[in-house]
């Protein structure tokens, strides 16, 4: 949002500068036209220097009357206001021009051949200025509407992501509490350690890490959860973590790995007499993308029940929001093991 606000402020400043330059250029061109008309008017009989001074004086009076009417920034007001202010400029200027012509040319100068063409010229010039102002205003309105739509979409996106994060955190905490409850009576010290790990999880959840992070951050965040599960299952669970050093600083949004690991532990099926072996591996793919995989023994969907799979579905939704067209999440079976494979590509330059 801060970036969008900065962009909007930059656009407003550019429009202001454009209007100021256009206003100055309009009255400079008017001065040239006025000087030419005065010099060419036989009723006035001015030479070129006098005509140039007269044209400059008339243009200066036009600038003053225009500024009094609120231009150039009046171009950003409502269309009715632009038309009214333009008409005011026209009346003020034409009154000054008629007075100037009478003062220096006498009544003989106040003839249709002098006043009418000048009035028509001013109507054309100020009408053009009003048209430009209205076009600028229309363009600004369209851009403002587009910016409001963009902001609304960003707000909706942030709300969706916040809701997804709020769904994830209670989901993890409830599972952790259930794990601790099974250990309180039979292994109080283990339960205490699990409570400490749960405290780390809760503290991390309350900090709201947002949607930016690295593999290193995610592994640090994942460790308390792994400790909880190790304490819960003891020798019935074998967790293996392998992370290539070159991917530790790779971008990875928070809470993407944990649901996949939790899903593997909850739905994995160990062979009789063997621990449930869950392997977490992170490396770089052939195209430079981050590859994260979580594998567990079992069959895909063999133990699925209504209400399960919430964490994986949330991961899918977050990936669609954060990595549109730049991610791949697949669940498949491979030689008696279920594999959750995640690939993330960096943003295109």
N, C-alpha and C positions, 0 to 999 in steps of 0.2 A: 504494500500500500504506500509506503514512503516513496518508493521508486516511481509509482504512478503519479503521486502528488507532485514530485519534482518535475516529471515530464509535463504535467499540466501547467505548472508555473512557468516552465521554459517556453511552452507554446504561447501563453498569455503575454510574456515579455516580447516575443517575436512579433506577435500581432500588434502590440502597442508601437513597437519601432516601425513596423510597416505602415501603420496609419499616420504616424508623425511624418515620415518621409513622403508619403503620398500627399498629405496635406500641404507640406512645404512645396513639393513639386507642382501641385495644382496652382497655387498662387504665384509661383515664379513664372509658370507658363502664362497665367492670366496677365501678369505685368507686361510680358512681351507682346501679347495680343493687344492690350490696352494702348501701349505706346504706339504700336503700328496703326491702330485706328485713329488715334489723336493726330499723328503725323500726316495721315492720309486725308484727314477731314479738312476740306477747304474752308468751312465755316470758322474753324479755330485759327488757322493760319500759323501753326507752330512749326518751328524747325525741329530737326531730329533730336537735339539735346533737350529742348523744352518738352517734346513729346515723350522722351524717355523718362524725364523727371515726373511728368504728369502721370504716366502709366505706373511708375513705381509708387507714387503717392496713392493712386486709386487702389493698387494691389495691397498696399499697407493698410489702407482703410478696410479693405475686404478681409485681411487677416485679422484685424481687430474685431470686426463684427462677427467673423467666424468663431474666434475664440470666445467672445461673449456668448454666442449661442452654444458653446460647449464642445465645438469640434476641436481636434479630430476624434476624441474618444466618445463623443456623442454617437458615432457610427455604431457603437456597440449596444445602444439602447433599442427600445421597441421600434418597429418600422414607422408607426404613427409619429413618434417623437422625432425620428430622423427627417421625415417629410416636413413637419412643422418647423423644425430648427433650420432646415434648408430654405424654406420660404422666408423665415425671418432674416436670414443672411441676405437673400435676394432683395427684400424690401429695404433693408438698411443700406446695402451697397448702392442700389439704384437711386435711393434718395440722396446719398452722398454724391453720386455721379451727376445727378441732375443739378444739384446745388453747385458743384464744382464747374459744370459747363456754363451755368448761368453767371457764376461769379466772374469767370475769366473770358467768356465769350459773349455774354449779354443774351438778351432775349432772342437775338437772331440765331444763336447757336442751338436753342431749344427747338429743333426742327425734327420732323419724323425721320429724316435721313440720318440723323445722328443718334437719337434716342432709341428708335425702334430696333435698328440692327444691334445696338449694344444690349438692349433688353433681351432680345432673342438670343444673343450670344451668351449672356449670363444665365438665361434659363437652360440653354443647352449644357453649359459648363457645370452649373450647379446640379442640374438634373443628372448629368453623368456622374458627378461626385456622389450624389445620393444613391444612384444605382450601384456604384462600387461599394459604398458603405453597406448597403443592404445585402449585396453578394457576400461581402466579408462576414457580415453578421450571420447569414445563413450557413456559411461554411463553418463558422465557430460553433453555431448551434448543433450542426450535424456531428462535429467532432466531439462536442461536449456530451451529446447523447451516446456516442460510441464509447466515450470514456466512462460514462455512468454504467453502461452495460458491462464494460470490462471490469469495473470495480464490483458490480453486483455478482458477476461470475466468480471473481476472486473471493468474495465473501462467502458465496455458496461453497466453493472449493474448500476454504478454510474450515467452514462449519462441518462439512462432511469428514474432513481429516480429523478434526477434533473429536467428532462423534466416534469415529473408528478407533481412535486412541483410547477414548473412554471405555469402549467395549473391550479392548484388549487388556487393560490394566486390571479390572475386576476379575476377568476370566483367569488370569494368571494367579492373582492373589487368592482366589477361592480354592484353586487346585493346591496351592502351597499350604493353605490352612488345613485342608483335608489330609495332606501328607504329614503335617506336624501332629495332627490329632491322633494318628495311628502310632506315634512314637512316645507320647507324653508319659504313659504308665510304664511301658517296658524299657524305655531308654531315655531317662530325663535329660542327661547331658547332651545326647544327640538332638533331643528336641530343642534344647537351649541353643545349640549351634544352628539348628534350622531356623529358629526364631530370629537369630542375628542375621542370617542370610535373607530371611523374609523382610527384616527391617531395611536391608540394603535395597531390596526390590521396591518396597514402598517408597523409600526416600527417592529412588530414581524415578518412580512413576510420578511423584509429586513435583519433581523438578521440570516436568514436561520438556523433554529433549527436542521437541519440534520434529522437523522432517529432514534435518541435515545431520550427518554423522559419518563416521568412517568404520571400516572393518574392525580396527583396534577398539573403538568405542563400543561396538556391538559385542565383541568378545568379552570386554570388561563387564558389560551389562549382563551378559549371559551367564557369567561364572557363578553368581549366587544361586541362580536357578538350577544350574547343574549340580551344585553342592547339595541343594535341597533334594534333588532326585537321587543322588548317590546315597545320601543318608537314609532316604526312604526305602530304597530297594536293596541297599548294601551289596552283597555279592551276587544278587540277581540281575544287576545292571552293569554293563561294561560300556563306558562312554569313551570314545576316541575322538580327539580333536586334532586336525592337521590344517594349519594355515600357512601358506607360503609367505615368506617375509615381504615379497614385493607387492602384496595386495593389502598389507595392513593399513596403509594410508589411503586406500581406494574409498571413494564415496559409497556409503551404504546407509540408507535411512534407518533410524532406530526401530527396534521391534519387528524386524523382518525375519531374522533367523529363529528367534525364540518360538514362535508358533509352529514352525516346521519341526523343530526339535521336540517340542511338546507333543505334536501329532505322532512323531515316530515312537516316542516312549509309550504313549497311551494306547496306540493301535498295533504296536509291534508284537509279534508272536515268536517267542523263543522256542527252540527245540528242547524237548524234555532233557533235564539234567544239564542244560547250558544256560548261561546268562543271556539276557537280551542285549545284543551287541548293536549299539548305535554309533555310527561314524559320521562326523561332521568334517567336511573338507572344503577349503577355500583356496582357489588358485586363479590364474589368469588364463583365459581361453585363447584360441588360435588367432582371433581377431582383436585381441587386446581387452575383451570384455571381462568383467568379474564373473567367475563361476563359483557358485556355492551349492553344495549338495549335502543332503542328509539321507542316510540309508539305514534301514532296519529290516530284520528278517520278518517275513509274513507275506500276506497277500493283499493286494490293493482292494480296499472296500470290504474285506472279509468280516470286519467287526464293526462296520459303520452302523450307527443308530441315529434316530432323529435327534437333532440338537447338537450332534457332533460335527466337527469340521468347521466350526465358527472361526477359529484362528486362521486357518488356511484361506477361507473365503475373504477374510479381512485383508490378508496379505495381497490377494488378487486385486481387491478394490483399491488398495493404496498404490499398488504398482500401476494401475490404470491412471490414477491421478498424478503420480509423481514421475512415471517413466512412460508416457504414452508413445507407443510404437518403438520403444527402446528396451523392452524387457521380454523375458520368456520364462514362464513358470510351468513346469511339467511334473506330473506324478505318474510313474509307470513302474512296472515290475521288471526285474532283471535277475534271472537265475535264483529265484526264491527270495529275493529281497525287494523291498519297496524303496524306490528312489524319488526324492523330491529334489528336482534340479532347478536352480534359479540362475538366470543370466541377466546381467545389467550392462548396457552399453552407455558410454559417456554421451553427453549431448553433442550434437553435430556442431563443428566450429562455425 
